[in-house]
Amino acid sequence: MPELPEVETTKRGITPHIVNQTVKKVIVRNYKLRWPINENLHDLAYNKKITSIERRAKYLILNLGTEAIILHLGMSGRLSITCKTEPPQKHDHIDFIFSNNKVLRYHDPRRFGACIWSSQTPLEHKLLKNLGIEPFDEELTAETLYKSSRNKNKAIKSFIMDSNNIVGVGNIYASESLFYAGINPTKPCREITENQYKNLAKKIKTVLLRAIQQGGTTLRDFLGSDGSLGYFSQELAVYGRNDKPCKNCNTTITQIKMNQRSTFFCASCQS
């Protein structure tokens, strides 16, 4: 599943090609994604200019003045920039064709993504308005995390993956951040000290920023907007390294299941 770094990488990749360009045609080949695509999408978007592109959590917002298109890549989606002459392939469900003859193409084999027309302020849309703190916001502080975790029994890994608390800390990045912060993923979040949260907040930012700089984490069929693979997976410290030695202490990395998700940690380095 594309996570926040992959979505941010995609945003940065497509922005130079379509911002300040006018939508000249929208071709929808399959209206059945996670939610049905508006049947009038072409008419609604026609002749409107992309003024900017934002990311909120794992959603991309294509701003069209007072209106917007909200995109989500779901489990297997990707966006790529191509030209009008490039024939669509299987699972290429949507083409946005622009005045510079560039095409923003949405590809999604599992069709669990989304393409939503918004005539309201997009950040007030029901899918976005109740989301938690962005990991790079100044609001993500030790004090904020400490206060919101009091009297909660959920494991710290589940706590930081909860989008009501922090957005964009997916399974891979949660495991990696907790490793670098030296915190066991199963430890109840209410037992984490404020100093530990201070360190964890820094590590979350560091891990996500490094992943963005390296193009995201390659998972199965995710590709960047230019078709290139991400490289962060080459530097993973614990995720996917079960039965291998810890890079810090040589203790064998442990794999367990938490909420049906694989979790990896070093029992020696993470207390």
Secondary structure, DSSP 8 states (H G I E B T S, - for coil): ---HHHHHHHHHHHHHHHTT-BEEEEEES--BSSSB--TTHHHHHTT-B--EEEEETTEEEEEETTEEEEEE-TTT-EEEEEETTS---TTEEEEEEETTSEEEEEE-SS---EEEEESS-GGGSTTTTT--B-TTSTT--HHHHHHHHTT--SBHHHHHH-TTTBSS--HHHHHHHHHHHT--TTSBGGGS-HHHHHHHHHHHHHHHHHHHHTT----TT---TTS----GGGG-SSTT-TTSB-TTT--B-EEEEETTEEEEE-TTT--
